[in-house]
Amino acid sequence: MAESSTQSKTKRHKLPPKNDAELDRISDLPDSLLCLILSFLPTKEVIATSILSNRWKLLWTLVPKLDLDTETIDPSFTFEHIVSKVLSLQQKVSLRNFRLRFLFRCSSFVNYSYLHTWLLIAASRNVEELNLEIYFDWEALKWKPQKLPRSFLSCKSLVVLKLRGDIHIDFATDSSLSFQFPNLKILHLLYLFNLRECSSRLLSSCPVLEELVMRSGFICKIFVPTLKRLNITLREFEFYKLEINAPALEYFNFEGDLGDIKIQEKLDNLVEANVDIRRFVSEFWRDYRHEEYCHNDRIFQLLAELNNVKFLSFLFHGAECVRVGYIYPLSYQNLVRLEFKVNDCNWHVLQDLLQNAPNLEILDVTKVSLSYDCLEHDLGWKEPPDDLDDLSSHLKSLCYRGFEGLESEVGFLKYILKHARVLKEVTIQVSGGESKESVLEKLSMFPRRSTMCLFTVG
């Protein structure tokens, strides 16, 4: 038996080892599949695979994607040389995705004509997605925003265009120039230089646009009948007016300083809206009386225009809500989920929303602090004079974050528990000095309409 066992081990040791060709199964995959895998990597890593074997030496040139960044390029090479060389070696394939990001402090790149050449090459190779980011070192170099080449403004193959940084697309001074993006569906304009003059012409040249993301860079009008997703972040120190005409809109996100925003057509298809207002900007900011007048209805006008929404998130960082009464002319018949950031100055706003959301099922409230108090105003939670019958028959889930045991918080929770007859779960996240055990004990003492409600305190 011992001899047999020894012979068996000897035989196993004598098995010939597998050679590299047998182990390297990935190289046997077709080019199309390997290029798909490589397309998920940055171009620098894709090119590095060329040293693996002869099979991989030129495979990277077939990948229809380029992702180049000055921060990842060896500083011993000039960035323009690397980009130009890579583009020249990829002449045989269409360029589906082209991402170019360069910080001038990380590169010796100072010849602006190279950018024009690269974009024209991309357009000639039917680029579908362009992601261009340009940032200057304002101290080391004279700041000069980059203009896109004229011929690129009519790139008919583009489906996704994302521009960010020190890029100038203001061609309003030349009436002979026009934009033509017949297939563009996604447009991101982030922190660009002076969009005011050309924005209307740019948007009107996108007949099938579905998504618009805008950061700063003021736009006066957004008239896009096909638009489904709109994301706006504005940091404006001057009063502005913004008109929105997008009847097909499904997702709306606004963050920043609120000027005068008007939505021209009813948003019958609206699914989700997120409103995060930092502060107001006023037309008559030097006169406090005019400032108060300007603030009076603006926030509620915006909320009223979103009344068809199904999922609403609302946050306001200031105290201007104290100046406004209960002025919801429309009900939120479709609203099923509400996320509300409550503070000492806006409990009445939450109450109004609840009174006008008869089909609300999920309520998510987060307590946030203000840098000042509202002691001169009686703005805490007040029990409505009438029961919210519709709310009590639909509300299934309540989450309250930042519970401190304050009078308004206790009054709010008491009211919900007393009237919500189909409530299934209540989640409380405690903040401050109270222990989880004491909060749970306090909640268990409140009268409850629902017999199947489960409490969770964290």
C-alpha positions in Angstrom: 0.0 0.0 0.0 2.8 2.4 0.9 4.6 1.6 -2.4 1.4 2.2 -4.4 0.9 5.5 -2.6 4.5 6.6 -3.4 4.1 5.7 -7.0 0.8 7.7 -7.2 2.5 10.8 -5.8 5.5 10.2 -8.2 3.1 10.1 -11.2 1.4 13.3 -10.0 4.7 15.1 -9.8 5.7 13.9 -13.3 2.6 15.5 -14.9 3.9 18.1 -17.4 3.3 21.7 -16.4 0.8 23.8 -18.4 2.6 26.3 -20.6 1.7 30.0 -20.9 -0.4 29.5 -24.0 -2.7 27.1 -22.2 -3.0 29.4 -19.2 -3.6 32.6 -21.2 -7.2 31.9 -22.2 -8.2 35.6 -22.3 -6.0 36.2 -25.4 -8.1 33.6 -27.3 -11.2 35.9 -27.0 -12.2 37.7 -30.1 -11.0 41.3 -30.6 -14.5 42.8 -30.2 -14.8 41.3 -26.7 -11.3 42.2 -25.6 -11.9 45.8 -26.9 -15.1 46.0 -24.9 -13.3 44.9 -21.7 -10.5 47.4 -22.4 -13.0 50.2 -22.9 -13.8 50.3 -19.2 -10.1 51.3 -18.4 -8.3 54.6 -18.7 -6.4 54.9 -22.0 -3.0 54.9 -20.1 -3.8 51.4 -18.7 -5.2 50.2 -22.0 -1.9 51.1 -23.8 0.1 49.4 -21.1 -1.4 46.0 -22.2 0.6 46.3 -25.5 3.7 44.8 -23.7 1.9 41.6 -22.9 2.5 39.8 -26.2 2.4 40.3 -29.9 -1.3 39.5 -29.8 -1.8 42.6 -27.6 0.7 44.9 -29.2 -1.8 46.8 -31.4 -5.0 45.7 -29.9 -5.4 49.0 -27.9 -5.6 50.9 -31.2 -8.9 49.2 -31.9 -10.6 50.4 -28.7 -13.2 53.1 -29.7 -12.6 55.1 -26.6 -9.9 57.6 -25.4 -9.6 58.8 -21.8 -6.7 61.1 -21.3 -5.8 63.2 -18.3 -2.8 65.5 -17.7 -2.6 64.3 -14.1 -2.0 60.7 -15.1 0.6 61.5 -17.9 4.3 61.2 -17.1 5.6 64.8 -16.9 8.6 63.9 -18.9 6.3 63.8 -22.0 4.4 66.7 -23.3 0.7 66.2 -23.2 0.0 67.4 -26.7 2.5 64.9 -28.1 0.8 62.0 -26.2 -2.7 63.0 -27.4 -1.6 63.6 -31.0 0.3 60.3 -31.1 -2.6 58.3 -29.7 -5.1 59.8 -32.1 -2.8 59.1 -35.1 -2.4 55.4 -34.1 -6.2 55.0 -33.8 -7.1 56.2 -37.3 -8.8 52.9 -38.3 -11.7 52.9 -35.8 -14.6 55.2 -35.0 -14.2 57.2 -31.8 -17.2 56.4 -29.7 -16.1 58.1 -26.5 -13.5 60.8 -26.1 -12.7 62.2 -22.6 -10.0 64.9 -22.4 -9.1 66.6 -19.2 -6.1 68.8 -18.7 -4.9 71.2 -16.0 -2.5 73.7 -17.4 -0.4 73.6 -14.2 0.2 69.9 -14.8 1.4 70.3 -18.4 3.6 72.3 -20.6 0.7 72.5 -23.0 0.4 76.1 -24.2 -0.4 75.7 -27.9 -4.1 76.2 -28.1 -4.3 75.1 -31.7 -3.8 71.5 -30.7 -7.2 71.4 -29.0 -8.9 72.5 -32.2 -7.1 69.8 -34.1 -8.0 67.1 -31.7 -11.7 68.0 -31.7 -11.8 68.1 -35.5 -10.2 64.6 -35.6 -12.8 63.4 -33.1 -15.6 64.9 -35.3 -14.2 63.3 -38.4 -14.3 59.9 -36.7 -17.9 60.3 -35.7 -17.4 60.8 -32.0 -20.6 60.0 -30.0 -19.6 61.2 -26.6 -17.3 64.0 -25.8 -16.3 64.9 -22.2 -14.0 67.9 -22.2 -12.6 69.5 -19.1 -10.1 72.5 -19.1 -8.6 74.2 -16.1 -6.1 77.0 -16.0 -3.5 77.8 -13.3 -4.5 81.5 -12.9 -1.2 82.4 -11.3 1.2 80.6 -13.6 -0.5 81.4 -16.9 -2.5 84.2 -18.4 -6.1 83.0 -18.2 -7.6 82.5 -21.6 -10.9 80.5 -22.0 -10.9 78.1 -24.9 -13.3 78.4 -27.8 -14.5 75.3 -29.5 -13.7 75.2 -33.2 -16.4 76.4 -35.5 -16.8 73.2 -37.5 -17.2 71.2 -34.3 -20.4 73.2 -33.5 -22.1 71.1 -36.2 -21.0 67.7 -35.1 -23.9 65.5 -36.1 -22.7 62.3 -34.6 -22.6 63.6 -31.0 -25.1 62.0 -28.6 -23.5 63.1 -25.3 -21.6 66.4 -24.8 -20.1 67.3 -21.4 -18.2 70.6 -21.1 -16.6 71.7 -17.9 -14.2 74.5 -16.8 -12.5 77.3 -18.8 -14.4 76.8 -22.1 -16.0 79.6 -24.0 -18.9 78.8 -26.4 -20.2 82.4 -26.8 -20.4 83.1 -30.5 -23.2 85.6 -30.4 -21.1 88.3 -31.9 -20.9 86.3 -35.2 -24.4 85.8 -36.6 -23.1 83.5 -39.4 -22.2 80.8 -36.8 -24.8 78.2 -35.9 -25.0 75.1 -33.7 -26.3 71.8 -35.2 -26.5 68.8 -32.9 -29.3 66.8 -34.4 -28.6 63.6 -32.4 -27.6 65.2 -29.1 -29.5 63.7 -26.1 -27.4 64.6 -23.1 -25.8 68.0 -22.5 -23.8 69.1 -19.5 -22.6 72.7 -19.1 -20.5 73.0 -16.0 -18.9 76.2 -14.8 -18.4 77.5 -18.4 -17.5 81.0 -19.3 -20.4 83.3 -20.2 -23.4 81.2 -21.5 -25.8 84.2 -21.4 -25.7 85.1 -25.0 -25.6 81.8 -26.8 -27.6 79.6 -24.6 -30.9 79.9 -26.5 -29.2 79.2 -29.8 -27.4 76.2 -28.4 -30.5 74.6 -26.9 -32.6 75.2 -30.0 -30.0 73.3 -32.0 -30.7 70.1 -30.1 -34.1 68.8 -31.3 -34.0 65.5 -29.4 -32.3 66.7 -26.2 -33.4 64.7 -23.1 -31.0 65.7 -20.3 -29.6 69.1 -19.4 -27.2 69.6 -16.5 -26.2 73.2 -15.8 -23.8 74.5 -13.1 -23.5 78.2 -12.8 -23.1 79.8 -16.2 -26.4 81.7 -16.3 -29.1 80.7 -18.9 -32.2 82.9 -19.3 -34.5 80.5 -21.2 -34.8 76.8 -21.4 -37.2 75.9 -24.2 -36.8 72.2 -25.0 -40.0 70.3 -25.7 -38.2 66.9 -25.6 -36.4 67.5 -22.3 -36.9 64.8 -19.6 -34.2 65.5 -17.0 -33.2 69.0 -15.9 -30.5 69.6 -13.2 -29.7 73.2 -12.3 -27.2 74.5 -9.8 -27.0 78.3 -9.6 -24.7 80.5 -7.5 -25.7 84.0 -8.5 -25.1 87.2 -6.7 -27.3 89.2 -9.0 -31.1 88.9 -9.5 -32.0 86.7 -12.5 -35.1 85.5 -14.3 -35.2 82.0 -15.7 -38.0 80.7 -18.0 -38.5 76.9 -18.4 -40.7 75.4 -21.0 -40.2 71.6 -20.9 -43.6 69.9 -20.9 -42.1 66.4 -21.1 -40.0 66.9 -18.0 -39.8 63.9 -15.7 -37.0 64.7 -13.3 -36.2 68.2 -12.0 -33.4 69.2 -9.6 -32.7 72.7 -8.4 -29.9 73.7 -6.0 -28.6 77.1 -5.2 -29.7 80.7 -5.0 -33.4 81.3 -6.0 -34.2 84.1 -8.4 -37.4 84.4 -10.4 -38.0 81.0 -11.9 -41.2 80.5 -14.0 -42.3 77.2 -15.5 -44.4 78.0 -18.6 -46.3 74.7 -19.1 -47.8 72.3 -16.7 -45.5 69.4 -15.9 -47.9 66.5 -16.3 -45.2 63.9 -16.6 -43.1 64.9 -13.5 -41.9 62.0 -11.5 -39.3 63.4 -9.1 -38.3 66.9 -8.0 -35.4 67.9 -5.6 -35.4 71.5 -4.4 -32.5 72.8 -2.3 -32.6 76.6 -1.9 -29.5 78.2 -0.4 -30.7 81.8 -0.3 -32.7 84.3 -2.3 -31.3 86.8 -4.8 -33.4 90.0 -5.1 -33.8 92.6 -7.8 -34.0 95.4 -5.2 -31.4 94.0 -2.8 -30.5 97.5 -1.4 -34.0 98.0 -0.1 -35.2 95.6 2.6 -38.8 96.4 2.0 -38.5 95.4 -1.7 -36.4 92.3 -0.6 -39.2 91.1 1.6 -41.7 91.7 -1.1 -39.6 89.7 -3.6 -39.2 86.8 -1.3 -42.9 86.6 -0.3 -44.3 84.1 -2.8 -41.4 83.0 -5.0 -40.6 79.7 -3.2 -44.3 78.7 -3.1 -44.7 79.6 -6.7 -42.0 77.1 -7.6 -43.5 74.4 -5.4 -46.9 75.0 -6.8 -45.6 74.5 -10.4 -44.3 71.1 -9.3 -47.6 70.0 -8.0 -47.9 66.9 -10.2 -44.7 65.3 -8.8 -44.7 61.8 -7.3 -41.4 62.1 -5.3 -40.6 65.5 -3.7 -37.5 66.5 -1.7 -37.5 70.0 -0.2 -34.8 72.0 1.7 -34.5 75.7 2.4 -31.6 77.0 4.4 -33.0 80.5 5.2 -35.9 82.0 7.2 -37.8 83.7 4.5 -40.6 81.1 4.9 -41.7 82.9 8.0 -43.0 85.8 5.9 -45.4 83.6 3.9 -48.8 82.4 4.9 -50.6 79.1 4.0 -50.9 79.6 0.2 -51.0 76.3 -1.6 -53.7 76.8 -4.2 -53.1 73.3 -5.7 -53.1 69.9 -4.2 -50.4 67.3 -4.7 -52.6 64.5 -5.8 -49.8 62.3 -7.2 -47.3 62.8 -4.3 -46.5 59.4 -2.7 -43.1 60.2 -1.2 -42.0 63.4 0.6 -38.5 64.2 1.9 -38.5 67.3 3.9 -35.7 69.1 5.8 -37.4 70.8 8.7 -36.0 73.7 10.8 -37.4 76.1 13.4 -38.8 78.4 10.7 -40.7 76.0 8.3 -42.9 73.6 10.3 -45.9 75.4 8.8 -44.6 74.6 5.3 -44.4 70.9 6.2 -47.9 71.1 7.6 -49.3 72.7 4.4 -47.7 70.0 2.3 -49.2 67.3 4.4 -52.7 68.9 4.2 -52.4 68.9 0.4 -50.9 65.5 -0.3 -53.9 63.1 0.1 -52.1 60.0 -1.3 -48.8 60.4 0.5 -47.4 57.0 1.6 -43.8 57.7 2.6 -42.7 60.6 4.8 -39.0 61.2 5.4 -38.3 64.2 7.7 -34.8 65.4 8.7 -34.2 68.1 11.3 -31.6 70.7 10.3 -30.2 73.6 12.3 -30.2 77.2 11.4 -27.4 79.7 12.2 -30.1 81.9 13.8 -33.3 81.3 15.7 -36.9 82.2 15.0 -38.0 82.9 18.6 -39.8 86.1 17.5 -42.1 83.9 15.4 -44.5 81.2 16.6 -43.6 78.7 14.0 -43.5 75.3 15.8 -45.7 72.4 14.8 -49.4 73.1 15.4 -52.0 70.4 15.3 -54.3 71.0 12.3 -57.9 72.1 13.2 -59.2 69.2 11.1 -57.9 65.6 10.8 -55.9 64.8 7.7 -58.3 62.0 6.7 -56.7 61.3 3.4 -53.2 61.3 4.8 -54.2 59.0 7.7 -55.6 56.4 5.3 -52.5 56.2 3.1 -49.4 57.0 5.1 -47.4 53.8 5.6 -43.9 54.8 6.5 -42.4 57.6 8.6 -38.7 58.3 9.2 -37.6 61.2 11.4 -33.8 62.0 11.6 -32.2 64.3 14.2 -34.8 63.8 17.0 -33.9 66.0 20.0 -37.2 65.7 22.0 -38.2 69.3 21.3 -41.8 70.4 21.7 -42.5 70.7 17.9 -41.0 67.3 17.2 -43.0 65.6 20.0 -46.2 67.3 18.8 -45.6 66.3 15.2 -45.0 62.6 16.1 -48.0 62.5 18.4 -50.2 63.8 15.7 -49.0 61.3 13.1 -49.3 58.3 15.4 -52.7 59.3 16.6 -54.2 59.6 13.1 -52.3 57.4 10.7 -54.4 54.3 10.6 -52.4 52.2 8.1 -48.9 53.2 9.4 -46.6 50.2 9.3 -43.2 51.5 10.3 -41.8 54.4 12.2 -38.0 55.0 12.3 -36.5 57.6 14.6 -32.8 58.6 14.6 -31.9 60.3 17.8 -29.6 63.3 18.0 -28.6 65.1 21.2 -28.7 64.0 24.8 -31.7 61.7 24.9 -31.0 58.0 25.0 -32.5 55.6 22.5 -34.3 53.7 25.3 -35.9 56.8 26.7 -37.1 57.9 23.2 -38.6 54.5 22.5 -40.3 54.5 25.9 -41.8 57.9 25.3 -43.1 56.9 21.8 -44.6 53.8 23.2 -46.8 55.9 25.5 -48.3 57.9 22.6 -51.8 56.9 21.4 -51.6 55.0 18.2 -54.3 54.5 15.5 -52.4 51.7 13.7 -52.2 48.4 15.5 -49.5 47.0 13.2 -46.9 49.9 13.5 -43.3 48.8 14.2 -41.0 51.2 16.0 -37.2 51.4 15.3 -35.0 53.9 17.2 -31.4 54.3 16.2 
